[in-house]
Amino acid sequence: MVKVAFIHNNFPAGGAERVTVDIATYLSTLNGYKVYVYASRIADSLITDDMEGIFILRQIPTQAVPSRRAQQIEQYIKEDEIDILVQVGKSIPGIEGIKERTGVKTVVACHGEPFWQRYAITYRRQKGVVRKLMWYMFNRKRYEDGSLAKRKAVFRTLKEYSGCDAYTVLCQPYKLETAAELGIDPEKSHIYAIENPEYTLEEVNYDKEKVVLFCGRFENWSKRIDSLLRIWGMVQDRLPEWRLVLVGNGPDAPMLKAMAEELKLERVSFEGMQKDVGRYYDKASIVAMTSLTEGWGLALSEAQARGCIGIAFGCTAGIIEVLEPDGECGFIVPPFDEREYADTLVRIATMSEDEKMRIRRNSVVKRQRYSPDKITEKWRKLFDQITCSNESV
């Protein structure tokens, strides 16, 4: 029996957590695997009946108390006899000691673009009154061109890579980029490209409403929902029969709602966090993403699987891989041209129904390449490999 544990902060919450559920669901159908999820904040209301029985859920301290968090994780590893620990997003402090004392194998699963931390590093230095003051007095010149934050991100990634048995990224271009920045041979590395899976539906609803949908967490520094609101302000008079629907929640929800009022936006609705987002995809004609950084863009792949047309800034290789070919399976806008985005949005909305249907069907077919059985099988092979199986990834 191989026992695998995934570490999350909030569960379930977003795309990374959904991927964990997909992997656990697949492994639960195989003999010889047992899955655990260790999470700091557990949203009981979002635990669906389908999740029952596919993993064991345990609560751990938050990242605010890293020593207690690490101690609890180590205790669970011993009690549950965990063979493989998957650290989602980043490695936990003290993981080297935990590995030495328990013998657990570790995987770092990067669900963002390579070196995504550079954006977080810059953002956190402006968060709060004191930090914002320090930013304008001392840090702005040091960080404004992004090179210092990038160096810090590369250093962190190298440390994580050196301390794990496998480091996963979301597509082959990310593997090549990560290896190049770390100065290692990609073919001799323990970096593995494993895409995010996406379910395909037996029956797709192609009878769409005139809805532009955003679905994701309301964390503005990364998702840049303020950009989407400005874009909607540019197009709302040009698309008088269309609505903008935003599904999700997060720390910046109040600010974004206030911004929508200040911009006098029309036909905009904030739906909050929803247990069933499928019904929104079923209605939406277009799914819009305006992120600054995005590893894969699960909202876009979910949209494609349900026959929606995706549009996003082509800021990462992951987004491009999901939406390409441009104009055939979605629309890729040069980063971060809001006027071009607005014009593209109007172009999509005013296409003929035959043209929209062609793109929707192309998108559904493309998603079949990333079906859960194909992608989660890559995870199983990886787990087998690092537990001394002769199989390869």
C-alpha positions in Angstrom: 0.0 0.0 0.0 1.4 3.4 -1.1 0.2 6.3 1.0 0.2 9.7 -0.5 -0.5 13.0 1.4 -1.2 16.4 -0.2 -0.6 19.7 1.7 -3.0 22.6 1.1 -3.7 25.9 2.9 -7.4 26.1 2.1 -9.4 23.0 1.0 -11.3 22.9 -1.2 -10.6 26.3 -2.7 -9.4 26.7 -6.3 -7.7 24.9 -9.2 -4.9 23.3 -7.3 -7.3 21.7 -4.8 -9.5 20.4 -7.7 -6.4 18.7 -9.2 -5.7 17.0 -5.9 -9.3 15.7 -5.9 -8.9 14.5 -9.4 -5.7 12.6 -8.6 -7.3 11.1 -5.4 -10.3 10.1 -7.3 -8.2 8.2 -9.9 -6.0 6.6 -7.3 -9.0 5.4 -5.3 -9.9 3.2 -8.2 -6.6 1.4 -8.1 -5.4 -1.2 -5.7 -2.5 -0.2 -3.5 -3.0 3.5 -3.0 -4.4 5.5 -0.1 -4.7 9.3 -0.2 -4.7 11.9 2.6 -5.1 15.7 2.4 -3.6 17.9 5.1 -5.1 21.4 5.1 -5.1 24.5 7.3 -8.6 25.8 6.6 -11.3 23.3 5.6 -14.5 24.6 3.9 -17.0 21.9 5.0 -19.7 23.5 2.9 -17.7 22.8 -0.3 -17.0 19.2 0.5 -19.2 17.3 -2.0 -20.6 13.8 -1.7 -18.3 12.7 -4.5 -15.3 13.5 -2.3 -16.4 11.3 0.5 -14.4 8.2 0.7 -11.6 9.1 -1.8 -9.3 10.7 0.8 -8.8 11.2 4.5 -8.8 14.9 5.5 -6.8 16.2 8.4 -6.4 19.7 9.7 -3.0 21.3 10.3 -1.9 24.8 11.7 -1.7 27.7 9.3 1.4 29.1 7.7 1.4 31.8 10.3 2.9 29.3 12.8 5.4 27.4 10.6 7.0 25.5 13.4 3.8 24.1 14.7 2.6 23.4 11.2 5.8 21.4 10.4 5.5 19.5 13.7 1.9 18.5 13.1 2.7 17.5 9.5 5.6 15.3 10.7 3.4 13.7 13.4 0.7 12.9 10.7 3.4 11.5 8.4 4.5 9.1 11.2 0.9 8.2 12.3 -0.4 7.7 8.8 2.8 6.0 7.6 3.0 8.3 4.6 5.3 7.3 1.7 5.0 10.4 -0.5 4.3 14.0 0.6 3.1 16.3 -2.2 3.7 19.9 -1.2 1.3 21.9 -3.4 2.7 25.3 -4.4 5.8 25.4 -2.3 7.8 23.3 0.2 7.1 23.7 3.9 9.8 25.0 6.3 11.9 22.3 7.9 11.1 19.7 5.2 14.8 18.5 5.1 14.6 17.5 8.7 11.2 15.9 8.3 12.5 13.8 5.4 15.5 12.7 7.4 13.5 11.7 10.4 10.6 9.9 8.6 12.1 8.7 5.3 9.2 10.2 3.3 9.7 11.0 -0.4 8.6 14.5 -1.3 7.2 16.2 -4.4 6.9 19.9 -4.9 3.9 20.6 -7.3 4.3 24.0 -8.8 0.8 25.1 -9.9 1.9 28.5 -11.1 4.2 29.6 -13.9 8.0 29.2 -13.1 9.2 31.7 -10.6 5.7 33.1 -10.0 7.0 34.1 -6.5 8.6 37.2 -8.1 5.2 38.8 -8.3 4.2 37.8 -4.8 7.5 39.2 -3.4 6.9 42.6 -5.0 3.2 42.6 -3.9 3.9 41.8 -0.3 6.4 44.6 0.0 3.5 47.0 -0.7 0.9 45.4 1.5 -0.1 47.5 4.6 0.5 51.1 5.5 4.0 50.6 6.9 5.2 48.3 4.1 3.8 50.7 1.5 5.7 53.6 3.1 8.9 51.5 3.1 8.2 50.7 -0.5 8.1 54.3 -1.6 11.0 55.3 0.6 13.5 52.4 0.1 12.3 49.5 -2.0 10.6 50.9 -5.1 13.9 51.5 -7.0 15.3 48.1 -6.0 12.3 46.1 -7.1 10.6 48.1 -9.9 12.4 46.5 -12.8 11.6 43.0 -11.5 15.2 41.7 -11.6 15.8 41.5 -7.8 12.4 39.7 -7.2 13.2 37.3 -10.1 16.6 36.4 -8.5 15.0 35.8 -5.2 12.3 33.6 -6.9 15.0 31.6 -8.7 16.9 31.1 -5.4 13.8 29.8 -3.7 13.0 27.5 -6.5 16.5 26.1 -6.6 16.3 25.4 -2.8 12.9 23.6 -3.3 14.2 21.6 -6.3 17.3 20.5 -4.4 15.3 19.3 -1.4 12.7 17.2 -3.2 12.6 13.9 -5.0 10.4 15.3 -7.8 9.5 18.8 -9.0 6.4 19.1 -11.2 5.4 21.9 -13.6 2.4 22.3 -15.8 3.8 22.0 -19.3 7.0 21.2 -21.2 7.9 24.9 -21.9 7.9 25.4 -18.1 10.2 22.4 -17.6 12.7 23.9 -20.1 12.5 27.4 -18.6 12.9 26.1 -15.0 15.9 24.0 -15.9 17.6 26.8 -17.9 17.2 29.3 -15.0 18.5 26.7 -12.5 21.4 25.8 -14.7 20.6 22.1 -15.0 20.1 19.7 -17.9 16.4 19.2 -18.3 16.8 15.6 -19.4 18.9 14.7 -16.3 16.7 16.6 -13.9 13.9 15.5 -11.7 11.6 18.1 -13.2 8.4 16.5 -14.6 5.8 18.2 -16.9 2.3 17.1 -15.9 -0.6 19.1 -17.2 -3.8 19.8 -15.3 -6.6 17.4 -16.1 -10.0 18.3 -17.3 -13.2 16.3 -17.4 -15.1 16.1 -20.7 -18.9 15.9 -20.6 -21.0 13.4 -22.5 -23.4 16.2 -23.3 -22.2 19.8 -23.7 -24.7 22.7 -23.5 -24.1 24.7 -26.6 -27.2 26.8 -26.1 -25.4 29.8 -24.5 -26.6 33.1 -23.1 -25.0 36.4 -23.7 -22.8 36.2 -20.7 -19.1 36.9 -20.1 -18.0 34.9 -17.1 -15.1 35.3 -14.7 -14.6 32.4 -12.3 -11.8 32.5 -9.7 -10.6 33.8 -6.4 -10.8 37.5 -5.8 -7.1 38.2 -5.2 -6.4 41.2 -7.3 -2.6 41.3 -7.4 -2.5 38.0 -9.4 -6.0 37.8 -11.0 -6.2 41.5 -11.9 -10.0 41.5 -11.9 -9.7 45.3 -11.8 -8.5 45.1 -15.4 -11.5 43.1 -16.4 -13.8 45.7 -14.8 -12.1 48.5 -16.8 -12.4 46.4 -20.0 -16.1 45.9 -19.3 -16.4 49.6 -18.9 -15.0 50.0 -22.5 -17.4 47.4 -24.0 -20.7 47.6 -22.1 -22.2 50.2 -24.5 -21.0 48.2 -27.5 -22.6 45.0 -26.1 -25.9 46.3 -24.7 -27.5 42.8 -24.5 -24.5 41.2 -22.7 -23.9 40.7 -19.0 -20.7 40.3 -16.9 -20.9 37.6 -14.2 -18.2 37.2 -11.6 -18.2 34.0 -9.5 -15.8 33.6 -6.5 -14.7 35.3 -3.4 -11.5 36.5 -1.7 -9.9 39.4 0.2 -10.4 41.9 -2.6 -14.1 41.4 -3.2 -15.2 44.6 -1.3 -12.7 46.7 -3.2 -13.8 45.3 -6.6 -17.5 45.8 -5.9 -16.8 49.4 -4.9 -14.8 49.8 -8.1 -17.7 48.5 -10.2 -19.9 51.1 -8.6 -17.4 53.9 -9.0 -17.0 53.1 -12.7 -20.8 53.0 -13.0 -20.7 49.6 -14.6 -24.0 48.1 -15.9 -25.2 44.5 -16.1 -22.5 43.3 -13.7 -23.3 40.7 -11.0 -21.0 39.4 -8.2 -22.3 35.9 -7.4 -19.9 35.0 -4.5 -18.4 31.5 -3.9 -20.5 28.8 -5.5 -20.4 25.0 -4.8 -21.7 24.3 -8.3 -19.9 26.4 -10.9 -20.9 24.1 -13.7 -24.2 25.8 -14.1 -22.5 29.1 -14.7 -20.2 27.6 -17.4 -23.3 26.0 -19.0 -24.8 29.4 -19.5 -21.7 31.5 -20.4 -20.8 32.2 -23.9 -17.4 33.7 -23.1 -15.1 33.0 -20.1 -12.6 35.9 -19.5 -9.3 35.9 -17.6 -7.1 38.9 -17.1 -4.5 37.5 -14.8 -1.0 38.9 -14.3 0.4 35.4 -13.7 -1.3 32.1 -14.2 0.2 28.6 -14.3 -2.4 26.9 -16.5 -5.7 28.7 -16.1 -8.1 26.0 -15.0 -11.1 28.3 -15.4 -10.2 28.4 -19.1 -9.9 24.7 -19.5 -13.1 24.1 -17.6 -14.7 26.6 -19.9 -13.5 24.8 -23.0 -14.8 21.5 -21.7 -18.3 23.1 -21.3 -18.3 24.7 -24.7 -17.4 28.2 -23.7 -15.0 30.5 -25.7 -12.0 31.5 -23.6 -10.1 34.8 -23.8 -7.0 35.8 -21.8 -3.8 37.8 -21.9 -1.0 35.5 -23.2 1.2 36.2 -20.3 2.4 32.6 -19.7 3.2 29.4 -21.7 0.4 27.6 -19.8 -2.3 30.0 -20.8 -1.1 29.9 -24.4 -1.0 26.1 -24.4 -4.6 26.0 -23.2 -6.0 28.5 -25.7 -3.9 27.9 -28.8 -4.3 27.9 -31.8 -5.3 31.5 -31.3 -8.8 32.0 -32.9 -9.4 28.3 -33.2 -9.7 27.1 -29.5 -9.8 30.5 -27.8 -8.3 34.0 -28.0 -4.9 35.2 -26.8 -4.4 38.9 -26.3 -1.0 40.5 -26.0 -0.2 41.3 -22.4 -1.5 43.6 -21.0 -3.3 45.6 -23.7 -6.7 46.4 -22.2 -7.9 48.2 -25.4 -7.0 45.2 -27.6 -8.7 42.9 -25.1 -11.9 45.0 -25.2 -11.9 45.0 -29.0 -11.3 41.2 -29.1 -14.1 40.7 -26.6 -16.5 42.6 -28.9 -15.3 40.7 -31.9 -16.1 37.3 -30.2 -19.5 38.5 -29.0 -20.5 39.7 -32.4 -19.3 36.7 -34.4 -21.9 34.6 -36.2 -23.4 31.7 -34.3 -21.8 29.3 -36.8 -18.3 30.7 -36.1 -18.9 30.6 -32.3 -20.0 27.0 -32.6 -16.9 26.0 -34.6 -14.6 27.4 -31.9 -16.7 25.8 -29.1 -16.5 22.4 -30.7 -12.7 22.8 -31.3 -12.3 23.6 -27.7 -14.2 20.6 -26.5 -12.2 18.3 -28.7 -8.9 19.8 -27.4 -9.9 19.2 -23.8 -10.1 15.4 -24.5 -6.3 15.4 -24.7 -6.1 16.3 -21.0 -8.7 13.8 -19.7 -8.2 12.8 -16.0 -7.4 9.2 -16.8 -4.5 10.4 -19.1 -3.1 13.0 -16.8 -3.5 11.3 -13.4 -1.9 8.2 -14.9 1.2 10.4 -15.2 1.0 11.1 -11.5 0.7 7.4 -10.7 3.8 6.6 -12.8 5.7 9.4 -11.0 4.6 8.0 -7.6 5.7 4.5 -8.7 9.0 5.8 -9.8 10.0 7.7 -6.7 9.0 4.7 -4.6 11.6 2.6 -6.4 9.3 1.2 -9.2 11.0 0.4 -12.5 8.4 2.4 -14.4 9.3 5.8 -15.8 7.4 9.0 -16.4 
